[in-house]
Amino acid sequence: MEQQVAPVLALIVPCYNEESLILSSLQTLYDKLDSLKDQNIIATQSFIICIDDGSTDQSPVILQDFAHHHPFCTLIKLAKNYGHQNALLAGLKYAHKRCDCCISIDGDLQQDIDKIPEFIAKYSQGAQIVLGIRNDRKTDGFFKKWSAYGFYTMMQLLGTPTIKNHADYRLLGSKALERLMVFKESNLFLRGLILELGAQVESVYFDVKPRTAGESKYSLKKMLALAINGITSFSIRPLHCISIGGGIVFFVSFLLGVYSFYIALFTDQALPGWASIALPLYFLGGIQLLALGVIGEYIGKIYAETKQRPPYLIDSITASNSQRPLSLLQNIPNTKDTQNIKDTQNTKDTHASK
């Protein structure tokens, strides 16, 4: 029986203002990667990709220093804060054609890294997409728990493809990555987009660990923005709701008109007053403004897509030559993402020449 070759794995770690824990997280991931290499679960060329999403604290300095002193660790520094989804996309594009599979994981390591071998096992069995799904939300506070419940409920009701309790802890194989690169849309909702790739999907369940330091960067505002982006990117059900709501309002208004007409002609109970005029006006005005807001979201999406602006700009890429084997370098495409690479070795040579 032919022995299966261990895959080249890329761990993708988006970071934003995580100075309090990012160093310990990276060291933990680096040690885990070495352990998996020693067990021949992954290839020795496997590496880590950190994406700094425009952090304003000391995270970029810590990340750059770590990348300088650790082979098989790459830092992608974005020009400014583009949001978690775009930072994750930057890592996925960099990993494309540099690895056999990649796993995205948050920098706080609340997602269980001990489950990585299970991801690899599912991949080895033929899965191109392996979703990390948390078992429960016992570790969440009251607000976080119910806001997450509302998020998934709203996404389901409004027709956006999502998997409950799955965030961005997932494995993508090279075929899935290849298909993902075909999508050129500016407004990203990767949790839904991944399910559109038509690849074999498996799941791995895990328990969430408590945060060791700092606080979550996903505020209610960001969660609502993510939900709106997901809904308007994948579903036109809100527009259908507007149409249905308009029909219901028209029908109720018609019945009220018939009733008012009947009262005025056949009874002496008609009472003059502002309520019968003002209240319907306020109600219809509110419905119209809500409808215009929803339609405006879709028009805004169309406007953003037609401009075809890049979802992110890379300020620099820091990596040691020793972590990029020749066999992988030969497969690197000539993309815009690699135009601003600042290689560690090249930087040292420049300083030496001066």
MARMARFI-154446 format. One record per residue (C-alpha): residue in three letters; y, z, x; residue number from 1. Coordinates in nm, 2 decimals, m for minus. Layout:
// MARMARFI-154446
{code:ALA; Y:Y; Z:Z; X:X; pos:NUM}
...
//
This chain:
// MARMARFI-154446
{code:MET; Y:0.00; Z:0.00; X:0.00; pos:1}
{code:GLU; Y:0.33; Z:m0.11; X:0.14; pos:2}
{code:GLN; Y:0.57; Z:0.18; X:0.22; pos:3}
{code:GLN; Y:0.90; Z:0.16; X:0.03; pos:4}
{code:VAL; Y:1.21; Z:0.14; X:0.26; pos:5}
{code:ALA; Y:1.46; Z:0.42; X:0.21; pos:6}
{code:PRO; Y:1.78; Z:0.29; X:0.06; pos:7}
{code:VAL; Y:2.13; Z:0.30; X:0.22; pos:8}
{code:LEU; Y:2.32; Z:0.55; X:0.00; pos:9}
{code:ALA; Y:2.70; Z:0.58; X:m0.03; pos:10}
{code:LEU; Y:2.84; Z:0.90; X:m0.17; pos:11}
{code:ILE; Y:3.17; Z:0.84; X:m0.34; pos:12}
{code:VAL; Y:3.41; Z:1.14; X:m0.37; pos:13}
{code:PRO; Y:3.75; Z:1.09; X:m0.53; pos:14}
{code:CYS; Y:4.00; Z:1.37; X:m0.44; pos:15}
{code:TYR; Y:4.34; Z:1.48; X:m0.56; pos:16}
{code:ASN; Y:4.51; Z:1.79; X:m0.44; pos:17}
{code:GLU; Y:4.19; Z:1.97; X:m0.34; pos:18}
{code:GLU; Y:4.31; Z:2.13; X:m0.02; pos:19}
{code:SER; Y:4.15; Z:2.47; X:m0.11; pos:20}
{code:LEU; Y:3.80; Z:2.34; X:m0.12; pos:21}
{code:ILE; Y:3.77; Z:1.99; X:0.00; pos:22}
{code:LEU; Y:3.67; Z:2.08; X:0.36; pos:23}
{code:SER; Y:3.38; Z:2.30; X:0.25; pos:24}
{code:SER; Y:3.27; Z:2.04; X:m0.01; pos:25}
{code:LEU; Y:3.26; Z:1.76; X:0.25; pos:26}
{code:GLN; Y:3.07; Z:1.98; X:0.50; pos:27}
{code:THR; Y:2.82; Z:2.06; X:0.22; pos:28}
{code:LEU; Y:2.78; Z:1.69; X:0.13; pos:29}
{code:TYR; Y:2.75; Z:1.59; X:0.49; pos:30}
{code:ASP; Y:2.48; Z:1.85; X:0.55; pos:31}
{code:LYS; Y:2.30; Z:1.73; X:0.23; pos:32}
{code:LEU; Y:2.32; Z:1.37; X:0.35; pos:33}
{code:ASP; Y:2.16; Z:1.47; X:0.69; pos:34}
{code:SER; Y:1.89; Z:1.66; X:0.51; pos:35}
{code:LEU; Y:1.80; Z:1.36; X:0.29; pos:36}
{code:LYS; Y:1.80; Z:1.14; X:0.60; pos:37}
{code:ASP; Y:1.56; Z:1.38; X:0.78; pos:38}
{code:GLN; Y:1.33; Z:1.36; X:0.48; pos:39}
{code:ASN; Y:1.34; Z:0.98; X:0.48; pos:40}
{code:ILE; Y:1.47; Z:0.98; X:0.12; pos:41}
{code:ILE; Y:1.77; Z:0.77; X:0.22; pos:42}
{code:ALA; Y:1.84; Z:0.55; X:0.52; pos:43}
{code:THR; Y:2.01; Z:0.68; X:0.84; pos:44}
{code:GLN; Y:2.30; Z:0.44; X:0.77; pos:45}
{code:SER; Y:2.39; Z:0.63; X:0.45; pos:46}
{code:PHE; Y:2.75; Z:0.75; X:0.44; pos:47}
{code:ILE; Y:3.03; Z:0.93; X:0.25; pos:48}
{code:ILE; Y:3.34; Z:0.76; X:0.11; pos:49}
{code:CYS; Y:3.63; Z:0.99; X:0.03; pos:50}
{code:ILE; Y:3.92; Z:0.85; X:m0.18; pos:51}
{code:ASP; Y:4.25; Z:1.04; X:m0.16; pos:52}
{code:ASP; Y:4.43; Z:0.96; X:m0.48; pos:53}
{code:GLY; Y:4.79; Z:1.02; X:m0.35; pos:54}
{code:SER; Y:4.75; Z:1.39; X:m0.30; pos:55}
{code:THR; Y:5.07; Z:1.58; X:m0.24; pos:56}
{code:ASP; Y:4.91; Z:1.88; X:m0.06; pos:57}
{code:GLN; Y:4.73; Z:1.89; X:0.27; pos:58}
{code:SER; Y:4.42; Z:1.71; X:0.14; pos:59}
{code:PRO; Y:4.50; Z:1.38; X:0.32; pos:60}
{code:VAL; Y:4.54; Z:1.56; X:0.66; pos:61}
{code:ILE; Y:4.21; Z:1.75; X:0.61; pos:62}
{code:LEU; Y:4.02; Z:1.44; X:0.50; pos:63}
{code:GLN; Y:4.15; Z:1.23; X:0.78; pos:64}
{code:ASP; Y:4.06; Z:1.49; X:1.04; pos:65}
{code:PHE; Y:3.71; Z:1.52; X:0.89; pos:66}
{code:ALA; Y:3.67; Z:1.14; X:0.90; pos:67}
{code:HIS; Y:3.78; Z:1.12; X:1.26; pos:68}
{code:HIS; Y:3.53; Z:1.38; X:1.38; pos:69}
{code:HIS; Y:3.23; Z:1.29; X:1.16; pos:70}
{code:PRO; Y:3.04; Z:0.96; X:1.18; pos:71}
{code:PHE; Y:2.92; Z:0.82; X:0.85; pos:72}
{code:CYS; Y:3.23; Z:0.94; X:0.67; pos:73}
{code:THR; Y:3.51; Z:0.71; X:0.55; pos:74}
{code:LEU; Y:3.85; Z:0.80; X:0.41; pos:75}
{code:ILE; Y:4.03; Z:0.56; X:0.18; pos:76}
{code:LYS; Y:4.39; Z:0.67; X:0.13; pos:77}
{code:LEU; Y:4.56; Z:0.52; X:m0.17; pos:78}
{code:ALA; Y:4.94; Z:0.45; X:m0.16; pos:79}
{code:LYS; Y:5.01; Z:0.68; X:m0.45; pos:80}
{code:ASN; Y:4.84; Z:0.85; X:m0.74; pos:81}
{code:TYR; Y:4.67; Z:0.59; X:m0.96; pos:82}
{code:GLY; Y:4.44; Z:0.82; X:m1.16; pos:83}
{code:HIS; Y:4.08; Z:0.93; X:m1.12; pos:84}
{code:GLN; Y:3.93; Z:0.61; X:m1.27; pos:85}
{code:ASN; Y:4.12; Z:0.38; X:m1.03; pos:86}
{code:ALA; Y:4.04; Z:0.60; X:m0.73; pos:87}
{code:LEU; Y:3.67; Z:0.58; X:m0.83; pos:88}
{code:LEU; Y:3.70; Z:0.21; X:m0.86; pos:89}
{code:ALA; Y:3.84; Z:0.19; X:m0.51; pos:90}
{code:GLY; Y:3.54; Z:0.37; X:m0.37; pos:91}
{code:LEU; Y:3.30; Z:0.15; X:m0.57; pos:92}
{code:LYS; Y:3.46; Z:m0.17; X:m0.44; pos:93}
{code:TYR; Y:3.44; Z:m0.04; X:m0.08; pos:94}
{code:ALA; Y:3.08; Z:0.05; X:m0.13; pos:95}
{code:HIS; Y:3.00; Z:m0.29; X:m0.27; pos:96}
{code:LYS; Y:2.77; Z:m0.49; X:m0.03; pos:97}
{code:ARG; Y:2.78; Z:m0.20; X:0.21; pos:98}
{code:CYS; Y:2.50; Z:0.00; X:0.05; pos:99}
{code:ASP; Y:2.18; Z:m0.03; X:m0.16; pos:100}
{code:CYS; Y:2.31; Z:0.22; X:m0.41; pos:101}
{code:CYS; Y:2.60; Z:0.47; X:m0.45; pos:102}
{code:ILE; Y:2.65; Z:0.80; X:m0.62; pos:103}
{code:SER; Y:2.99; Z:0.91; X:m0.74; pos:104}
{code:ILE; Y:3.06; Z:1.28; X:m0.75; pos:105}
{code:ASP; Y:3.36; Z:1.51; X:m0.80; pos:106}
{code:GLY; Y:3.51; Z:1.68; X:m0.49; pos:107}
{code:ASP; Y:3.47; Z:2.03; X:m0.64; pos:108}
{code:LEU; Y:3.09; Z:1.99; X:m0.63; pos:109}
{code:GLN; Y:3.04; Z:2.15; X:m0.97; pos:110}
{code:GLN; Y:2.79; Z:1.88; X:m1.03; pos:111}
{code:ASP; Y:2.45; Z:1.97; X:m0.88; pos:112}
{code:ILE; Y:2.40; Z:1.79; X:m0.55; pos:113}
{code:ASP; Y:2.04; Z:1.91; X:m0.53; pos:114}
{code:LYS; Y:1.97; Z:1.66; X:m0.80; pos:115}
{code:ILE; Y:2.05; Z:1.36; X:m0.57; pos:116}
{code:PRO; Y:1.68; Z:1.31; X:m0.48; pos:117}
{code:GLU; Y:1.60; Z:1.27; X:m0.85; pos:118}
{code:PHE; Y:1.87; Z:1.00; X:m0.87; pos:119}
{code:ILE; Y:1.71; Z:0.82; X:m0.57; pos:120}
{code:ALA; Y:1.37; Z:0.85; X:m0.73; pos:121}
{code:LYS; Y:1.48; Z:0.69; X:m1.05; pos:122}
{code:TYR; Y:1.65; Z:0.42; X:m0.85; pos:123}
{code:SER; Y:1.33; Z:0.36; X:m0.65; pos:124}
{code:GLN; Y:1.14; Z:0.32; X:m0.98; pos:125}
{code:GLY; Y:1.37; Z:0.04; X:m1.09; pos:126}
{code:ALA; Y:1.67; Z:0.19; X:m1.25; pos:127}
{code:GLN; Y:2.00; Z:0.03; X:m1.16; pos:128}
{code:ILE; Y:2.21; Z:0.30; X:m1.34; pos:129}
{code:VAL; Y:2.12; Z:0.67; X:m1.34; pos:130}
{code:LEU; Y:2.35; Z:0.89; X:m1.54; pos:131}
{code:GLY; Y:2.40; Z:1.26; X:m1.45; pos:132}
{code:ILE; Y:2.42; Z:1.45; X:m1.78; pos:133}
{code:ARG; Y:2.50; Z:1.82; X:m1.79; pos:134}
{code:ASN; Y:2.26; Z:2.04; X:m1.99; pos:135}
{code:ASP; Y:2.52; Z:2.24; X:m2.17; pos:136}
{code:ARG; Y:2.88; Z:2.37; X:m2.16; pos:137}
{code:LYS; Y:2.81; Z:2.74; X:m2.12; pos:138}
{code:THR; Y:3.03; Z:2.76; X:m1.80; pos:139}
{code:ASP; Y:3.33; Z:2.61; X:m1.98; pos:140}
{code:GLY; Y:3.61; Z:2.81; X:m2.14; pos:141}
{code:PHE; Y:3.68; Z:2.80; X:m2.51; pos:142}
{code:PHE; Y:3.96; Z:2.54; X:m2.48; pos:143}
{code:LYS; Y:3.76; Z:2.31; X:m2.23; pos:144}
{code:LYS; Y:3.45; Z:2.33; X:m2.44; pos:145}
{code:TRP; Y:3.61; Z:2.23; X:m2.77; pos:146}
{code:SER; Y:3.84; Z:1.97; X:m2.62; pos:147}
{code:ALA; Y:3.54; Z:1.81; X:m2.47; pos:148}
{code:TYR; Y:3.36; Z:1.82; X:m2.80; pos:149}
{code:GLY; Y:3.66; Z:1.66; X:m2.97; pos:150}
{code:PHE; Y:3.67; Z:1.40; X:m2.70; pos:151}
{code:TYR; Y:3.31; Z:1.28; X:m2.74; pos:152}
{code:THR; Y:3.33; Z:1.30; X:m3.12; pos:153}
{code:MET; Y:3.65; Z:1.09; X:m3.14; pos:154}
{code:MET; Y:3.50; Z:0.83; X:m2.90; pos:155}
{code:GLN; Y:3.19; Z:0.81; X:m3.11; pos:156}
{code:LEU; Y:3.38; Z:0.78; X:m3.44; pos:157}
{code:LEU; Y:3.61; Z:0.51; X:m3.31; pos:158}
{code:GLY; Y:3.33; Z:0.30; X:m3.16; pos:159}
{code:THR; Y:3.37; Z:0.35; X:m2.79; pos:160}
{code:PRO; Y:3.03; Z:0.35; X:m2.60; pos:161}
{code:THR; Y:2.99; Z:0.69; X:m2.43; pos:162}
{code:ILE; Y:2.71; Z:0.93; X:m2.34; pos:163}
{code:LYS; Y:2.77; Z:1.29; X:m2.45; pos:164}
{code:ASN; Y:2.82; Z:1.53; X:m2.16; pos:165}
{code:HIS; Y:2.82; Z:1.25; X:m1.90; pos:166}
{code:ALA; Y:3.13; Z:1.22; X:m1.69; pos:167}
{code:ASP; Y:3.13; Z:1.03; X:m1.36; pos:168}
{code:TYR; Y:2.83; Z:1.17; X:m1.18; pos:169}
{code:ARG; Y:2.61; Z:0.86; X:m1.17; pos:170}
{code:LEU; Y:2.41; Z:0.63; X:m0.94; pos:171}
{code:LEU; Y:2.48; Z:0.26; X:m0.94; pos:172}
{code:GLY; Y:2.24; Z:0.02; X:m0.77; pos:173}
{code:SER; Y:2.35; Z:m0.29; X:m0.58; pos:174}
{code:LYS; Y:2.28; Z:m0.52; X:m0.88; pos:175}
{code:ALA; Y:2.49; Z:m0.30; X:m1.11; pos:176}
{code:LEU; Y:2.77; Z:m0.29; X:m0.86; pos:177}
{code:GLU; Y:2.76; Z:m0.67; X:m0.83; pos:178}
{code:ARG; Y:2.79; Z:m0.70; X:m1.21; pos:179}
{code:LEU; Y:3.07; Z:m0.44; X:m1.22; pos:180}
{code:MET; Y:3.28; Z:m0.64; X:m0.97; pos:181}
{code:VAL; Y:3.29; Z:m0.93; X:m1.23; pos:182}
{code:PHE; Y:3.51; Z:m0.72; X:m1.46; pos:183}
{code:LYS; Y:3.87; Z:m0.77; X:m1.37; pos:184}
{code:GLU; Y:4.05; Z:m0.57; X:m1.64; pos:185}
{code:SER; Y:4.33; Z:m0.34; X:m1.54; pos:186}
{code:ASN; Y:4.27; Z:m0.07; X:m1.80; pos:187}
{code:LEU; Y:3.96; Z:0.10; X:m1.68; pos:188}
{code:PHE; Y:3.72; Z:0.33; X:m1.87; pos:189}
{code:LEU; Y:3.42; Z:0.33; X:m1.64; pos:190}
{code:ARG; Y:3.21; Z:0.56; X:m1.86; pos:191}
{code:GLY; Y:3.20; Z:0.29; X:m2.12; pos:192}
{code:LEU; Y:3.21; Z:m0.01; X:m1.88; pos:193}
{code:ILE; Y:2.89; Z:0.10; X:m1.70; pos:194}
{code:LEU; Y:2.70; Z:0.08; X:m2.03; pos:195}
{code:GLU; Y:2.80; Z:m0.28; X:m2.07; pos:196}
{code:LEU; Y:2.63; Z:m0.40; X:m1.75; pos:197}
{code:GLY; Y:2.30; Z:m0.47; X:m1.91; pos:198}
{code:ALA; Y:2.10; Z:m0.29; X:m1.64; pos:199}
{code:GLN; Y:1.81; Z:m0.04; X:m1.67; pos:200}
{code:VAL; Y:1.95; Z:0.30; X:m1.74; pos:201}
{code:GLU; Y:1.79; Z:0.64; X:m1.67; pos:202}
{code:SER; Y:1.92; Z:0.99; X:m1.69; pos:203}
{code:VAL; Y:1.91; Z:1.31; X:m1.48; pos:204}
{code:TYR; Y:2.00; Z:1.64; X:m1.63; pos:205}
{code:PHE; Y:2.17; Z:1.92; X:m1.44; pos:206}
{code:ASP; Y:2.35; Z:2.25; X:m1.47; pos:207}
{code:VAL; Y:2.72; Z:2.27; X:m1.39; pos:208}
{code:LYS; Y:2.81; Z:2.51; X:m1.11; pos:209}
{code:PRO; Y:3.13; Z:2.73; X:m1.12; pos:210}
{code:ARG; Y:3.43; Z:2.61; X:m0.92; pos:211}
{code:THR; Y:3.46; Z:2.79; X:m0.59; pos:212}
{code:ALA; Y:3.84; Z:2.74; X:m0.56; pos:213}
{code:GLY; Y:4.14; Z:2.57; X:m0.72; pos:214}
{code:GLU; Y:4.15; Z:2.45; X:m1.07; pos:215}
{code:SER; Y:4.04; Z:2.14; X:m1.27; pos:216}
{code:LYS; Y:4.29; Z:1.85; X:m1.25; pos:217}
{code:TYR; Y:4.17; Z:1.72; X:m1.59; pos:218}
{code:SER; Y:4.44; Z:1.86; X:m1.82; pos:219}
{code:LEU; Y:4.46; Z:1.81; X:m2.20; pos:220}
{code:LYS; Y:4.71; Z:1.53; X:m2.14; pos:221}
{code:LYS; Y:4.49; Z:1.35; X:m1.90; pos:222}
{code:MET; Y:4.19; Z:1.39; X:m2.13; pos:223}
{code:LEU; Y:4.39; Z:1.24; X:m2.42; pos:224}
{code:ALA; Y:4.51; Z:0.96; X:m2.20; pos:225}
{code:LEU; Y:4.15; Z:0.89; X:m2.10; pos:226}
{code:ALA; Y:4.04; Z:0.89; X:m2.46; pos:227}
{code:ILE; Y:4.31; Z:0.65; X:m2.58; pos:228}
{code:ASN; Y:4.24; Z:0.42; X:m2.28; pos:229}
{code:GLY; Y:3.87; Z:0.42; X:m2.36; pos:230}
{code:ILE; Y:3.92; Z:0.36; X:m2.73; pos:231}
{code:THR; Y:4.17; Z:0.08; X:m2.70; pos:232}
{code:SER; Y:3.97; Z:m0.08; X:m2.42; pos:233}
{code:PHE; Y:3.64; Z:m0.10; X:m2.61; pos:234}
{code:SER; Y:3.71; Z:m0.08; X:m2.98; pos:235}
{code:ILE; Y:3.93; Z:m0.24; X:m3.25; pos:236}
{code:ARG; Y:3.81; Z:0.01; X:m3.50; pos:237}
{code:PRO; Y:4.16; Z:0.18; X:m3.51; pos:238}
{code:LEU; Y:4.30; Z:m0.15; X:m3.63; pos:239}
{code:HIS; Y:4.03; Z:m0.16; X:m3.90; pos:240}
{code:CYS; Y:4.13; Z:0.19; X:m4.00; pos:241}
{code:ILE; Y:4.49; Z:0.08; X:m4.03; pos:242}
{code:SER; Y:4.39; Z:m0.20; X:m4.26; pos:243}
{code:ILE; Y:4.17; Z:0.03; X:m4.47; pos:244}
{code:GLY; Y:4.45; Z:0.29; X:m4.48; pos:245}
{code:GLY; Y:4.70; Z:0.02; X:m4.59; pos:246}
{code:GLY; Y:4.46; Z:m0.09; X:m4.87; pos:247}
{code:ILE; Y:4.42; Z:0.27; X:m4.99; pos:248}
{code:VAL; Y:4.79; Z:0.34; X:m4.99; pos:249}
{code:PHE; Y:4.85; Z:0.02; X:m5.18; pos:250}
{code:PHE; Y:4.59; Z:0.10; X:m5.44; pos:251}
{code:VAL; Y:4.72; Z:0.46; X:m5.49; pos:252}
{code:SER; Y:5.08; Z:0.33; X:m5.51; pos:253}
{code:PHE; Y:4.96; Z:0.07; X:m5.77; pos:254}
{code:LEU; Y:4.80; Z:0.35; X:m5.98; pos:255}
{code:LEU; Y:5.11; Z:0.57; X:m5.95; pos:256}
{code:GLY; Y:5.32; Z:0.27; X:m6.06; pos:257}
{code:VAL; Y:5.11; Z:0.21; X:m6.37; pos:258}
{code:TYR; Y:5.12; Z:0.58; X:m6.45; pos:259}
{code:SER; Y:5.50; Z:0.60; X:m6.41; pos:260}
{code:PHE; Y:5.54; Z:0.28; X:m6.62; pos:261}
{code:TYR; Y:5.32; Z:0.44; X:m6.89; pos:262}
{code:ILE; Y:5.52; Z:0.77; X:m6.88; pos:263}
{code:ALA; Y:5.85; Z:0.59; X:m6.91; pos:264}
{code:LEU; Y:5.76; Z:0.36; X:m7.20; pos:265}
{code:PHE; Y:5.52; Z:0.56; X:m7.41; pos:266}
{code:THR; Y:5.62; Z:0.93; X:m7.37; pos:267}
{code:ASP; Y:5.94; Z:1.14; X:m7.34; pos:268}
{code:GLN; Y:5.81; Z:1.34; X:m7.04; pos:269}
{code:ALA; Y:5.99; Z:1.13; X:m6.77; pos:270}
{code:LEU; Y:6.19; Z:1.37; X:m6.55; pos:271}
{code:PRO; Y:6.46; Z:1.24; X:m6.32; pos:272}
{code:GLY; Y:6.45; Z:1.37; X:m5.96; pos:273}
{code:TRP; Y:6.45; Z:1.28; X:m5.60; pos:274}
{code:ALA; Y:6.08; Z:1.39; X:m5.53; pos:275}
{code:SER; Y:5.94; Z:1.08; X:m5.71; pos:276}
{code:ILE; Y:6.14; Z:0.86; X:m5.48; pos:277}
{code:ALA; Y:6.17; Z:1.05; X:m5.15; pos:278}
{code:LEU; Y:5.81; Z:1.17; X:m5.11; pos:279}
{code:PRO; Y:5.65; Z:0.82; X:m5.14; pos:280}
{code:LEU; Y:5.92; Z:0.68; X:m4.89; pos:281}
{code:TYR; Y:5.84; Z:0.95; X:m4.64; pos:282}
{code:PHE; Y:5.47; Z:0.90; X:m4.68; pos:283}
{code:LEU; Y:5.49; Z:0.53; X:m4.64; pos:284}
{code:GLY; Y:5.73; Z:0.56; X:m4.35; pos:285}
{code:GLY; Y:5.49; Z:0.79; X:m4.17; pos:286}
{code:ILE; Y:5.20; Z:0.55; X:m4.23; pos:287}
{code:GLN; Y:5.40; Z:0.26; X:m4.10; pos:288}
{code:LEU; Y:5.51; Z:0.44; X:m3.78; pos:289}
{code:LEU; Y:5.15; Z:0.55; X:m3.71; pos:290}
{code:ALA; Y:5.03; Z:0.19; X:m3.76; pos:291}
{code:LEU; Y:5.30; Z:0.05; X:m3.54; pos:292}
{code:GLY; Y:5.21; Z:0.31; X:m3.27; pos:293}
{code:VAL; Y:4.84; Z:0.21; X:m3.27; pos:294}
{code:ILE; Y:4.92; Z:m0.16; X:m3.27; pos:295}
{code:GLY; Y:5.17; Z:m0.10; X:m2.99; pos:296}
{code:GLU; Y:4.89; Z:0.05; X:m2.78; pos:297}
{code:TYR; Y:4.69; Z:m0.27; X:m2.80; pos:298}
{code:ILE; Y:5.00; Z:m0.49; X:m2.74; pos:299}
{code:GLY; Y:5.07; Z:m0.27; X:m2.43; pos:300}
{code:LYS; Y:4.72; Z:m0.33; X:m2.31; pos:301}
{code:ILE; Y:4.76; Z:m0.71; X:m2.35; pos:302}
{code:TYR; Y:5.09; Z:m0.69; X:m2.16; pos:303}
{code:ALA; Y:4.94; Z:m0.49; X:m1.87; pos:304}
{code:GLU; Y:4.64; Z:m0.73; X:m1.84; pos:305}
{code:THR; Y:4.86; Z:m1.05; X:m1.84; pos:306}
{code:LYS; Y:5.06; Z:m0.91; X:m1.54; pos:307}
{code:GLN; Y:4.74; Z:m0.89; X:m1.34; pos:308}
{code:ARG; Y:4.87; Z:m0.62; X:m1.12; pos:309}
{code:PRO; Y:4.62; Z:m0.45; X:m0.88; pos:310}
{code:PRO; Y:4.48; Z:m0.13; X:m1.02; pos:311}
{code:TYR; Y:4.55; Z:0.04; X:m0.68; pos:312}
{code:LEU; Y:4.70; Z:m0.02; X:m0.34; pos:313}
{code:ILE; Y:4.53; Z:0.11; X:m0.02; pos:314}
{code:ASP; Y:4.76; Z:0.28; X:0.24; pos:315}
{code:SER; Y:4.49; Z:0.31; X:0.51; pos:316}
{code:ILE; Y:4.12; Z:0.34; X:0.57; pos:317}
{code:THR; Y:4.00; Z:0.58; X:0.84; pos:318}
{code:ALA; Y:3.64; Z:0.54; X:0.97; pos:319}
{code:SER; Y:3.46; Z:0.56; X:1.30; pos:320}
{code:ASN; Y:3.29; Z:0.25; X:1.44; pos:321}
{code:SER; Y:2.97; Z:0.44; X:1.48; pos:322}
{code:GLN; Y:2.93; Z:0.48; X:1.10; pos:323}
{code:ARG; Y:2.94; Z:0.11; X:1.01; pos:324}
{code:PRO; Y:2.62; Z:m0.06; X:1.14; pos:325}
{code:LEU; Y:2.64; Z:m0.43; X:1.23; pos:326}
{code:SER; Y:2.39; Z:m0.53; X:0.96; pos:327}
{code:LEU; Y:2.63; Z:m0.39; X:0.70; pos:328}
{code:LEU; Y:2.94; Z:m0.52; X:0.85; pos:329}
{code:GLN; Y:2.81; Z:m0.88; X:0.83; pos:330}
{code:ASN; Y:2.80; Z:m0.84; X:0.45; pos:331}
{code:ILE; Y:3.16; Z:m0.72; X:0.40; pos:332}
{code:PRO; Y:3.35; Z:m0.96; X:0.18; pos:333}
{code:ASN; Y:3.71; Z:m1.07; X:0.27; pos:334}
{code:THR; Y:3.89; Z:m0.88; X:m0.01; pos:335}
{code:LYS; Y:4.24; Z:m0.75; X:m0.05; pos:336}
{code:ASP; Y:4.10; Z:m0.40; X:m0.03; pos:337}
{code:THR; Y:4.02; Z:m0.44; X:0.34; pos:338}
{code:GLN; Y:4.35; Z:m0.58; X:0.45; pos:339}
{code:ASN; Y:4.51; Z:m0.24; X:0.54; pos:340}
{code:ILE; Y:4.21; Z:m0.09; X:0.74; pos:341}
{code:LYS; Y:4.32; Z:0.15; X:1.01; pos:342}
{code:ASP; Y:4.01; Z:0.20; X:1.21; pos:343}
{code:THR; Y:3.98; Z:0.52; X:1.42; pos:344}
{code:GLN; Y:3.86; Z:0.33; X:1.73; pos:345}
{code:ASN; Y:4.14; Z:0.07; X:1.70; pos:346}
{code:THR; Y:4.39; Z:0.34; X:1.67; pos:347}
{code:LYS; Y:4.27; Z:0.51; X:1.99; pos:348}
{code:ASP; Y:4.28; Z:0.17; X:2.17; pos:349}
{code:THR; Y:4.64; Z:0.11; X:2.06; pos:350}
{code:HIS; Y:4.75; Z:0.45; X:2.19; pos:351}
{code:ALA; Y:4.56; Z:0.39; X:2.51; pos:352}
{code:SER; Y:4.74; Z:0.06; X:2.57; pos:353}
{code:LYS; Y:5.08; Z:0.23; X:2.52; pos:354}
//
